[in-house]
Amino acid sequence: MGRYLVRRLLWVLLLLVLITLFTFVIFFVMPPTDPAILFAGRAPTPRLIAQVRESLGLDEPAYMQYLLFLRRLFLGDEYGWPGFGFSFLTRSPIKPVLFERVLVTFQLAAGAAVLWLVVGVVIGIISALNRGKVADRLAMGFALLGVSAPVFWLGLMGLWVFWQQLEILPGTGFVPITEDPSQWFLHMILPWSVLALLFAAFYARMVRSNLLETLSEDYIRTARAKGLSERKVVFKHALRSSLTPVVSLFGVDFGQLLGGAIITETVFNLPGLGTYVVRATGNGDLSVILAVVVLAGLGVAIMSLIVDVLYAFLDPRIKYA
């Protein structure tokens, strides 16, 4: 296991370098407009553009800019470690803003993940154990609704019903948990629910399909022939192996959400990574875009590593060489 973890950590570093390389090429090398022109005013002169390029560090060759970015990322810069540089737009360090916003996105992703795991797994189990019955049809109807309804529509409908009409939940915005825990919770209920509905629908269908397939295996028939109760057969033997693909999908989904649930954060006006990168894209703030992509890629890679380790606990047949 130790050697496997070392190899995977090295793979994470390689993946991080590749992600930064592709992102750097797309946003710094390939753009048809010189980024310096965006920040040189409405009627820039060639001298002013050259000064802006020098101040932004864009006067060096592309490969030197990329190597400098990697050196700052892994070894730190004048703003500390890891080095994410400064925003082209505000000329201020990116790291404090980035870490503040990733906490908001993490709170959104964590709460939604708990909801979609609980709701999706429970509905999937109920549907599988009542195949062809009313409960199964209702569960699959819920899954169809969750898959079909756009996130932005669900968000707007949730605000209209629970904020405008019933007035039982606050509207958009974010309240830090350190300031007022109750208001923080009330402001996060709708974003959690809207974001979780889509994922819960996928997870319910997956759990149902996996559990039905597992219940038809030979070892399940053997367990029943030995006289084990149906409860023990389902929850001790069948469900455990059925959840392995769910854990794999959860790691990828949660890692991606750490990169920014853009639509949900925009609808509910949450100051997370999603709204941060949308604003940076609109303003041409390339250094912010690159920093968010690095953080998102690192989140996906780390969650994939955690999932691989959890496999061994869920399925004893899995061994790591």
C-alpha positions as CSV (number, residue, x, y, z in Angstrom):
1,M,0.0,0.0,0.0
2,G,2.8,2.4,0.8
3,R,4.5,2.0,-2.6
4,Y,1.1,2.4,-4.3
5,L,0.5,5.7,-2.5
6,V,3.9,7.0,-3.4
7,R,3.3,6.2,-7.1
8,R,-0.1,7.8,-7.0
9,L,1.2,11.0,-5.4
10,L,3.9,11.2,-8.1
11,W,1.1,10.7,-10.6
12,V,-0.8,13.6,-9.0
13,L,2.2,15.9,-9.4
14,L,2.6,14.9,-13.1
15,L,-1.2,15.4,-13.7
16,L,-0.9,18.8,-12.0
17,V,1.9,19.8,-14.4
18,L,0.0,18.6,-17.4
19,I,-3.2,20.5,-16.3
20,T,-1.2,23.7,-15.9
21,L,0.5,23.3,-19.2
22,F,-2.7,22.8,-21.2
23,T,-4.4,25.7,-19.4
24,F,-1.4,28.0,-19.9
25,V,-1.3,27.2,-23.6
26,I,-5.0,27.8,-24.0
27,F,-5.3,31.1,-22.1
28,F,-1.8,32.6,-22.4
29,V,-0.5,31.5,-25.8
30,M,-3.5,30.9,-28.0
31,P,-5.8,34.0,-27.2
32,P,-6.2,36.2,-30.3
33,T,-5.9,39.3,-28.1
34,D,-2.9,40.3,-26.2
35,P,-3.9,40.3,-22.5
36,A,-1.9,43.5,-21.9
37,I,-4.2,45.4,-24.3
38,L,-7.2,44.6,-22.0
39,F,-5.5,46.4,-19.1
40,A,-3.9,49.3,-21.0
41,G,-7.0,51.5,-21.3
42,R,-9.3,52.4,-24.1
43,A,-6.7,54.0,-26.4
44,P,-3.5,52.4,-25.5
45,T,-0.2,53.4,-27.1
46,P,2.5,50.9,-28.0
47,R,4.7,52.2,-25.2
48,L,1.9,51.8,-22.7
49,I,1.1,48.3,-23.9
50,A,4.9,47.4,-23.5
51,Q,4.9,48.8,-20.0
52,V,1.8,46.8,-19.1
53,R,3.3,43.7,-20.5
54,E,6.4,44.2,-18.4
55,S,4.4,44.9,-15.2
56,L,2.3,41.7,-15.8
57,G,5.3,39.6,-16.6
58,L,4.2,39.0,-20.2
59,D,7.3,40.3,-21.9
60,E,9.2,37.0,-21.4
61,P,8.9,34.1,-23.9
62,A,5.9,31.8,-23.2
63,Y,8.0,28.9,-22.1
64,M,9.9,31.1,-19.6
65,Q,6.5,32.4,-18.2
66,Y,5.3,28.8,-17.7
67,L,8.5,27.7,-16.0
68,L,8.4,30.7,-13.8
69,F,4.8,29.9,-12.9
70,L,5.8,26.3,-12.0
71,R,8.6,27.5,-9.8
72,R,6.4,29.9,-8.0
73,L,3.7,27.2,-7.6
74,F,5.9,24.6,-6.1
75,L,8.5,26.8,-4.3
76,G,6.4,29.8,-3.4
77,D,6.6,33.5,-4.3
78,E,6.7,36.8,-2.6
79,Y,3.2,36.1,-1.3
80,G,4.1,32.8,0.3
81,W,3.6,29.1,-0.6
82,P,2.0,27.9,-2.8
83,G,2.7,30.8,-5.1
84,F,-0.4,31.7,-7.2
85,G,0.9,35.2,-8.2
86,F,-1.2,38.3,-8.4
87,S,-4.4,39.3,-10.2
88,F,-3.9,41.2,-13.4
89,L,-7.1,43.2,-12.6
90,T,-6.6,44.2,-9.0
91,R,-2.8,43.8,-8.8
92,S,-3.3,42.1,-5.5
93,P,-2.2,38.5,-4.4
94,I,-4.6,35.8,-5.6
95,K,-4.0,33.3,-2.7
96,P,-6.0,35.0,0.1
97,V,-9.0,35.5,-2.1
98,L,-8.7,32.0,-3.6
99,F,-8.6,30.3,-0.2
100,E,-11.4,32.4,1.1
101,R,-13.6,31.5,-1.8
102,V,-12.7,27.8,-1.8
103,L,-14.0,27.6,1.7
104,V,-17.4,28.8,0.5
105,T,-17.4,26.3,-2.4
106,F,-16.3,23.5,0.0
107,Q,-19.2,24.3,2.3
108,L,-21.6,24.2,-0.7
109,A,-20.1,20.9,-2.0
110,A,-19.9,19.2,1.4
111,G,-23.5,19.9,2.3
112,A,-24.8,18.9,-1.1
113,A,-22.7,15.7,-1.1
114,V,-24.1,14.6,2.2
115,L,-27.7,15.2,0.9
116,W,-27.2,13.5,-2.4
117,L,-25.4,10.5,-0.9
118,V,-28.1,9.9,1.8
119,V,-31.1,10.6,-0.5
120,G,-29.6,8.8,-3.6
121,V,-28.5,5.6,-1.7
122,V,-31.7,5.4,0.3
123,I,-34.0,5.9,-2.7
124,G,-31.9,3.4,-4.8
125,I,-32.2,0.7,-2.1
126,I,-36.0,1.3,-1.7
127,S,-36.4,1.1,-5.5
128,A,-34.3,-2.1,-5.8
129,L,-36.1,-3.9,-3.0
130,N,-39.5,-2.9,-4.4
131,R,-38.8,-3.6,-8.1
132,G,-41.9,-3.1,-10.2
133,K,-44.0,-1.8,-7.3
134,V,-45.4,1.7,-6.6
135,A,-42.3,2.7,-4.5
136,D,-40.0,1.7,-7.4
137,R,-42.0,3.8,-9.9
138,L,-42.1,6.8,-7.6
139,A,-38.3,6.6,-7.0
140,M,-37.6,6.4,-10.7
141,G,-39.9,9.3,-11.3
142,F,-37.9,11.3,-8.8
143,A,-34.7,10.3,-10.6
144,L,-36.2,11.3,-14.0
145,L,-37.1,14.7,-12.5
146,G,-33.7,15.3,-11.1
147,V,-31.9,14.4,-14.3
148,S,-34.2,16.4,-16.6
149,A,-34.6,19.6,-14.6
150,P,-31.9,22.3,-15.3
151,V,-30.1,23.4,-12.2
152,F,-30.7,27.1,-12.8
153,W,-34.4,26.5,-13.2
154,L,-34.6,24.5,-10.0
155,G,-32.7,27.3,-8.2
156,L,-35.0,30.1,-9.5
157,M,-38.1,28.0,-8.7
158,G,-36.8,27.3,-5.2
159,L,-36.2,31.0,-4.6
160,W,-39.6,31.9,-5.9
161,V,-41.4,29.3,-3.8
162,F,-39.5,29.4,-0.5
163,W,-38.3,33.0,-0.5
164,Q,-40.9,35.0,-2.4
165,Q,-44.1,33.1,-1.8
166,L,-43.8,31.2,1.5
167,E,-41.1,33.5,3.0
168,I,-39.7,30.7,5.1
169,L,-36.1,30.9,3.8
170,P,-33.8,33.9,3.1
171,G,-32.9,34.8,-0.4
172,T,-29.6,34.9,-2.1
173,G,-26.3,35.7,-0.5
174,F,-23.9,34.1,2.0
175,V,-23.5,34.5,5.7
176,P,-20.2,33.1,7.2
177,I,-20.8,30.3,9.8
178,T,-18.5,32.2,12.2
179,E,-20.9,35.2,12.2
180,D,-24.3,33.5,12.5
181,P,-24.5,29.7,12.3
182,S,-28.3,29.7,12.0
183,Q,-28.4,32.2,9.2
184,W,-25.6,30.4,7.5
185,F,-27.6,27.2,7.6
186,L,-30.8,28.9,6.3
187,H,-28.9,30.5,3.4
188,M,-27.3,27.2,2.4
189,I,-30.4,24.9,2.5
190,L,-31.6,25.9,-1.0
191,P,-28.2,25.7,-2.7
192,W,-27.5,22.4,-1.1
193,S,-30.9,21.0,-2.1
194,V,-30.8,22.2,-5.7
195,L,-27.2,21.0,-6.2
196,A,-27.9,17.7,-4.6
197,L,-31.1,16.9,-6.5
198,L,-29.2,16.3,-9.8
199,F,-26.6,14.1,-8.2
200,A,-29.1,12.2,-6.0
201,A,-31.0,11.2,-9.1
202,F,-27.9,9.7,-10.8
203,Y,-26.9,7.9,-7.6
204,A,-30.4,6.5,-7.0
205,R,-30.4,5.0,-10.5
206,M,-26.9,3.6,-10.0
207,V,-27.5,2.1,-6.6
208,R,-30.7,0.5,-7.9
209,S,-29.0,-1.0,-10.9
210,N,-26.0,-2.2,-9.0
211,L,-28.0,-3.7,-6.1
212,L,-30.4,-5.6,-8.5
213,E,-27.4,-7.0,-10.3
214,T,-25.7,-8.0,-7.0
215,L,-28.8,-9.7,-5.7
216,S,-28.8,-12.0,-8.6
217,E,-25.2,-13.3,-7.9
218,D,-24.6,-16.8,-6.8
219,Y,-23.1,-15.9,-3.4
220,I,-26.3,-14.0,-2.5
221,R,-28.3,-17.1,-3.3
222,T,-25.9,-19.1,-1.1
223,A,-26.3,-16.7,1.7
224,R,-30.1,-17.0,1.5
225,A,-29.9,-20.8,1.3
226,K,-27.9,-20.7,4.5
227,G,-30.9,-19.2,6.3
228,L,-29.6,-15.6,6.7
229,S,-32.2,-13.0,7.1
230,E,-33.1,-10.8,4.1
231,R,-31.9,-7.7,6.0
232,K,-28.5,-9.2,6.6
233,V,-28.2,-10.5,3.0
234,V,-29.0,-7.0,1.6
235,F,-27.1,-4.7,4.0
236,K,-24.1,-6.9,4.9
237,H,-23.4,-8.7,1.6
238,A,-25.2,-7.1,-1.4
239,L,-25.0,-3.4,-0.5
240,R,-21.4,-3.3,0.4
241,S,-20.2,-4.5,-3.0
242,S,-22.9,-2.4,-4.8
243,L,-21.4,0.8,-3.4
244,T,-18.0,0.4,-4.9
245,P,-18.9,2.2,-8.2
246,V,-20.8,4.8,-6.1
247,V,-17.6,5.6,-4.2
248,S,-15.7,6.0,-7.4
249,L,-18.2,8.4,-8.9
250,F,-18.5,10.3,-5.7
251,G,-14.8,11.0,-5.6
252,V,-14.8,12.5,-9.1
253,D,-18.1,14.5,-8.5
254,F,-16.9,16.0,-5.2
255,G,-13.5,16.9,-6.7
256,Q,-15.2,18.6,-9.6
257,L,-17.5,20.6,-7.3
258,L,-14.4,21.9,-5.4
259,G,-13.5,23.5,-8.7
260,G,-16.7,25.6,-8.5
261,A,-20.4,24.8,-8.8
262,I,-20.7,27.7,-11.2
263,I,-24.4,27.7,-12.0
264,T,-25.5,27.2,-8.4
265,E,-23.1,29.9,-7.0
266,T,-24.3,32.3,-9.7
267,V,-28.0,31.8,-9.0
268,F,-27.7,32.1,-5.2
269,N,-25.0,34.8,-5.4
270,L,-22.4,32.7,-3.4
271,P,-18.9,34.1,-3.3
272,G,-17.2,30.8,-4.3
273,L,-14.7,29.7,-6.9
274,G,-17.4,29.4,-9.6
275,T,-18.4,33.1,-9.5
276,Y,-14.7,34.0,-9.1
277,V,-13.6,32.3,-12.3
278,V,-16.6,33.6,-14.2
279,R,-15.7,37.1,-13.3
280,A,-12.0,36.5,-14.1
281,T,-13.0,35.1,-17.5
282,G,-15.1,38.1,-18.3
283,N,-12.3,40.5,-17.3
284,G,-9.5,38.5,-19.0
285,D,-7.7,37.9,-15.6
286,L,-5.7,35.0,-16.8
287,S,-3.7,34.4,-13.7
288,V,-6.9,33.9,-11.7
289,I,-8.2,31.4,-14.2
290,L,-5.0,29.4,-14.1
291,A,-5.0,29.4,-10.3
292,V,-8.6,28.1,-10.1
293,V,-7.9,25.4,-12.7
294,V,-4.9,24.3,-10.7
295,L,-6.9,24.1,-7.5
296,A,-9.8,22.2,-9.3
297,G,-7.4,19.7,-10.9
298,L,-5.7,19.1,-7.5
299,G,-9.1,18.5,-5.9
300,V,-10.1,15.9,-8.5
301,A,-6.7,14.2,-8.2
302,I,-6.7,14.0,-4.4
303,M,-10.3,12.7,-4.3
304,S,-9.5,10.0,-6.8
305,L,-6.6,8.9,-4.6
306,I,-8.8,8.8,-1.6
307,V,-11.4,6.7,-3.5
308,D,-8.7,4.2,-4.6
309,V,-7.7,3.7,-0.9
310,L,-11.3,3.3,0.2
311,Y,-11.8,0.5,-2.4
312,A,-9.7,-1.8,-0.3
313,F,-12.0,-1.3,2.7
314,L,-15.3,-1.7,0.8
315,D,-14.1,-4.8,-1.2
316,P,-11.6,-7.1,0.5
317,R,-10.9,-8.8,-2.9
318,I,-9.1,-5.6,-4.1
319,K,-5.3,-5.8,-3.4
320,Y,-2.7,-3.2,-4.2
321,A,0.6,-4.4,-5.5
